[in-house]
């Protein structure tokens, strides 16, 4: 569970299907190593998807990024989305 005590924006709950996929892909530990605001931003970005296809695409992008430093296009897309999300 992430420490959300310092986050000022809305806390996004971890949906069961995303938690399950992180565990199945052996990525939960990598996810938990991200700072709490990044964990929250990932979830917020996914949860804001209006279409099922978009939500699934975002989950896939998150899993494929493997939470590595932002170098790939997927990371750049996520970084842009996180910046946009924080402005809302």
Secondary structure, DSSP 8 states (H G I E B T S, - for coil): ----TT--S------HHHHHHHHHTT-HHHHHHS-HHHHHHHHHHHHT--SHHHHHHHHHHHHHHTT--S-SHHHHHHHHHHHHHHH-
